[in-house]
């Protein structure tokens, strides 16, 4: 190991040493002590007395423990699936952003990175005019992605027969969108030699 590698190792260990100390004192130490104490007759006022697995055998015959275990299993059986369903439903709602009042739209709008936005039944004047560093494409066909939120039963977007993509997406070529991205990034296209 070279002197530079030893110095890097030492510096790395110094940087992670507060975390290691915290982990040992606040995580691993209490876990190991709890495991040891579970095999002991323990009182805060006197030292632990080793009794082996007697605590566990007593636990298995305790009616209160069985009731608590049953309650925990019932709670987990309902709360975990319900939490997943609610989380996925919220994620689906967040997928279709349609208004400037939306937290998601405003978070994206203020990012300094270049953006190309396909507008369907909205216009640049009422949706993206205040967005920083944004090129907006106004689709020449009607497309309604917000129907995912409103659940109106209307057709969302018609399909382009040539590409199979949404008609609004097929209205612009990939080269045109790439040119907008290059322009937003300030990259000049190199002239062919």
C-alpha positions in Angstrom: 0.0 0.0 0.0 1.5 3.3 -1.0 1.7 6.4 1.3 -1.1 8.1 -0.7 -3.4 5.0 -0.3 -2.7 4.9 3.4 -3.5 8.6 3.8 -6.7 8.1 1.8 -7.7 5.2 4.0 -6.9 7.1 7.2 -8.9 10.1 6.0 -11.8 7.9 4.9 -11.9 6.2 8.3 -11.7 9.5 10.1 -14.7 10.8 8.1 -16.8 7.7 8.9 -15.7 7.3 12.5 -18.5 9.5 13.9 -21.1 7.2 12.2 -19.3 4.1 13.4 -19.2 5.4 17.0 -22.9 6.3 16.8 -23.8 2.9 15.3 -21.8 1.0 18.0 -23.2 3.1 20.9 -26.8 3.7 19.8 -27.6 0.7 17.6 -25.4 -2.4 18.0 -24.7 -2.0 21.7 -28.4 -1.8 22.7 -29.3 -4.7 20.3 -26.6 -7.0 21.8 -27.5 -6.0 25.4 -31.2 -6.6 24.7 -30.4 -10.1 23.3 -28.2 -10.9 26.4 -30.9 -9.5 28.8 -33.6 -11.6 27.2 -31.8 -14.7 28.5 -31.5 -13.2 32.1 -33.7 -12.4 35.0 -33.0 -8.7 35.0 -33.8 -5.9 37.3 -32.3 -2.4 37.1 -31.4 -2.5 40.8 -29.3 -5.7 40.6 -27.0 -7.4 38.1 -28.6 -9.7 35.5 -28.9 -13.4 36.5 -28.6 -15.9 33.6 -31.7 -18.1 33.3 -31.4 -19.3 29.7 -34.5 -19.7 27.5 -36.9 -19.6 30.5 -38.2 -16.2 29.5 -39.0 -17.5 26.0 -40.8 -20.6 27.2 -42.8 -18.4 29.6 -43.6 -16.1 26.7 -45.0 -18.9 24.6 -47.5 -19.8 27.3 -48.6 -16.2 28.1 -52.1 -15.5 27.0 -51.5 -11.7 26.8 -48.6 -12.3 24.4 -50.7 -14.4 22.2 -53.4 -11.7 22.1 -50.8 -9.1 21.3 -49.3 -11.2 18.5 -52.7 -11.8 17.0 -53.5 -8.1 17.1 -50.2 -7.3 15.4 -50.8 -9.8 12.7 -54.3 -8.4 12.0 -52.9 -4.9 12.0 -50.1 -5.8 9.5 -52.5 -7.8 7.3 -54.7 -4.7 6.8 -52.3 -1.7 7.1 -49.6 -3.0 4.7 -51.9 -3.7 1.7 -53.9 -0.5 2.4 -50.8 1.6 2.6 -49.6 0.1 -0.7 -52.9 0.8 -2.5 -53.0 4.4 -1.2 -49.4 5.0 -2.2 -49.9 3.6 -5.7 -53.1 5.6 -6.2 -51.3 8.8 -5.2 -48.4 7.9 -7.5 -50.9 7.5 -10.4 -52.5 10.9 -9.6 -49.0 12.5 -9.6 -48.3 11.0 -13.0 -50.7 13.3 -14.8 -49.8 16.9 -14.0 -52.2 19.3 -15.7 -52.2 22.6 -13.8 -49.8 25.3 -12.8 -51.2 25.1 -9.2 -49.9 21.6 -8.9 -46.9 21.2 -6.6 -45.3 18.8 -9.1 -45.7 21.1 -12.0 -44.2 24.0 -10.1 -41.3 21.9 -8.8 -40.4 20.9 -12.4 -41.1 24.4 -13.7 -38.5 26.1 -11.5 -35.7 23.6 -12.2 -33.0 25.4 -14.2 -32.4 22.4 -16.5 -33.7 22.7 -20.1 -37.2 21.2 -20.7 -39.3 20.4 -23.7 -42.9 20.2 -22.8 -45.7 18.7 -25.0 -48.9 20.7 -24.5 -52.1 19.0 -25.4 -55.3 21.0 -24.8 -53.5 23.8 -22.9 -51.5 26.6 -24.3 -48.0 28.0 -23.5 -49.7 31.2 -22.3 -51.7 29.6 -19.5 -49.5 26.7 -18.5 -45.8 27.1 -19.2 -45.2 30.8 -19.8 -43.5 31.4 -16.4 -41.5 28.2 -16.5 -37.8 28.7 -16.7 -35.7 27.4 -19.6 -38.7 25.7 -21.3 -39.5 25.1 -24.9 -43.3 24.3 -25.4 -44.7 22.3 -28.3 -48.3 23.0 -29.1 -49.8 19.8 -30.5 -51.8 20.3 -33.7 -54.2 17.6 -32.6 -56.4 17.3 -29.5 -55.1 15.1 -26.7 -56.4 14.9 -23.2 -54.0 13.3 -20.7 -55.9 14.9 -17.8 -58.8 12.4 -18.3 -56.7 10.0 -16.2 -57.4 12.3 -13.3 -60.9 13.4 -14.1 -62.0 9.8 -15.0 -64.4 11.3 -17.6 -64.5 8.2 -19.7 -63.4 10.2 -22.8 -60.7 8.9 -25.1 -57.4 10.2 -23.9 -55.4 10.4 -27.1 -55.9 9.1 -30.6 -53.2 6.9 -32.1 -51.1 7.9 -35.1 -51.6 5.2 -37.7 -48.0 5.3 -39.0 -46.1 5.2 -35.7 -48.6 3.7 -33.2 -47.7 6.5 -30.8 -50.2 9.1 -29.5 -51.2 11.5 -32.2 -49.8 14.5 -30.3 -46.5 12.8 -29.8 -46.2 11.8 -33.5 -46.8 15.4 -34.6 -43.2 16.3 -34.0 -40.1 14.4 -35.3 -37.4 13.3 -32.9 -35.0 15.5 -34.8 -37.1 18.6 -34.1 -37.3 17.8 -30.4 -33.5 17.2 -30.3 -33.0 20.6 -32.0 -35.1 22.2 -29.3 -33.0 20.5 -26.6 -29.8 21.5 -28.2 -31.0 25.1 -28.5 -32.1 25.1 -24.9 -28.7 23.7 -23.9 -26.9 26.3 -26.0 -25.3 23.6 -28.2 -24.8 24.8 -31.8 -25.1 22.1 -34.4 -21.8 21.6 -36.1 -22.0 22.3 -39.8 -21.3 19.3 -42.0 -17.8 19.5 -43.5 
